[in-house]
Structures are given as C-alpha cells and as structure tokens.
Amino acid sequence: MLHGLLASAAVTLLIYAQATVGLPGIALGALILFVFAALGGAYLNLNYQWKQVLLPKGLVVGHALIAVIGFVMLLVAALR
C-alpha cells in the first residue's frame, strides 16, 4: 500500500507541475504513462489482491514496464 501511496503522490505532483508551469513534451508523455500505470495498479489491487487471488504475471509485468518506461522518459526530461 505504501507503493501506491508514494506513486499517487508523485503523479499528483506532476499533474500540479503541468497545471501551473507546464511540462516538456517528453515529461508530459511520462505523466500519461504514469497515469496508465496507476490505473493498472488500482485494477490489480482491487480485482486480485483484495480477493486474495494470485496476480496474473502478464498484468504485473505490463504495469511495471509502463511505469519503468515513464520513469526513464521523466529522467531524460529532467536531465535535458
């Protein structure tokens, strides 16, 4: 649950940054990927973990890949 809390706080800060000062295009793309990863994480949590059912590996890997790609994009935007 800490993972989801920290991730949602980071996404909220990125949304705030976009709303106030704007983000470069690559950072905005990262934000969109983070939102999709967050939606996937919420789906995994609500449909599988709460029911104590094994998480499907494909969805877990997809969730992780989307988040990692978003992080790399945000890192590239920050270092430019």
C-alpha positions as CSV (number, residue, x, y, z in Angstrom):
1,M,0.0,0.0,0.0
2,L,3.0,2.3,0.6
3,H,4.0,1.7,-3.0
4,G,0.6,3.0,-4.3
5,L,0.6,6.0,-1.9
6,L,4.0,7.2,-2.9
7,A,3.3,6.7,-6.6
8,S,0.0,8.6,-6.4
9,A,1.7,11.4,-4.5
10,A,4.3,11.6,-7.3
11,V,1.7,11.6,-10.0
12,T,-0.2,14.3,-8.2
13,L,2.9,16.5,-8.1
14,L,3.5,16.0,-11.8
15,I,-0.1,17.0,-12.5
16,Y,0.3,20.1,-10.4
17,A,3.5,21.0,-12.2
18,Q,1.7,20.6,-15.6
19,A,-1.2,22.7,-14.4
20,T,1.0,25.5,-13.0
21,V,4.1,25.9,-15.1
22,G,3.8,23.2,-17.8
23,L,6.0,20.3,-18.6
24,P,8.1,19.5,-21.7
25,G,6.6,17.1,-24.1
26,I,8.6,14.0,-23.0
27,A,7.7,14.7,-19.4
28,L,4.0,15.0,-20.3
29,G,4.3,11.7,-22.1
30,A,5.8,10.2,-18.9
31,L,2.9,11.6,-16.9
32,I,0.4,9.9,-19.2
33,L,2.2,6.6,-18.8
34,F,2.3,7.0,-15.0
35,V,-1.5,7.6,-15.0
36,F,-2.0,4.4,-17.1
37,A,0.4,2.5,-14.7
38,A,-1.6,3.8,-11.7
39,L,-4.9,2.7,-13.2
40,G,-3.4,-0.7,-13.9
41,G,-2.1,-0.9,-10.3
42,A,-5.5,0.0,-8.9
43,Y,-7.1,-2.6,-11.1
44,L,-4.6,-5.2,-9.9
45,N,-5.2,-4.2,-6.3
46,L,-9.0,-4.1,-6.4
47,N,-9.6,-7.1,-8.6
48,Y,-7.0,-9.5,-7.4
49,Q,-5.3,-8.6,-4.1
50,W,-8.5,-7.7,-2.2
51,K,-10.0,-11.0,-3.3
52,Q,-6.7,-12.8,-2.3
53,V,-6.4,-14.2,-5.8
54,L,-3.0,-14.7,-7.5
55,L,-1.9,-11.8,-9.6
56,P,-1.6,-12.5,-13.3
57,K,2.1,-12.3,-14.4
58,G,1.3,-10.6,-17.6
59,L,-0.6,-7.7,-16.0
60,V,2.1,-7.3,-13.3
61,V,4.8,-7.2,-15.9
62,G,2.8,-4.8,-18.1
63,H,2.2,-2.5,-15.1
64,A,5.9,-2.5,-14.3
65,L,7.0,-1.9,-17.9
66,I,4.7,1.1,-18.3
67,A,6.0,2.6,-15.1
68,V,9.7,2.0,-15.9
69,I,9.3,3.5,-19.4
70,G,7.6,6.5,-17.9
71,F,10.3,6.9,-15.3
72,V,13.1,6.7,-18.0
73,M,11.2,9.3,-20.0
74,L,10.9,11.6,-17.0
75,L,14.6,11.1,-16.2
76,V,15.5,12.1,-19.7
77,A,13.3,15.2,-19.5
78,A,14.9,16.2,-16.2
79,L,18.5,15.8,-17.4
80,R,18.0,17.8,-20.5
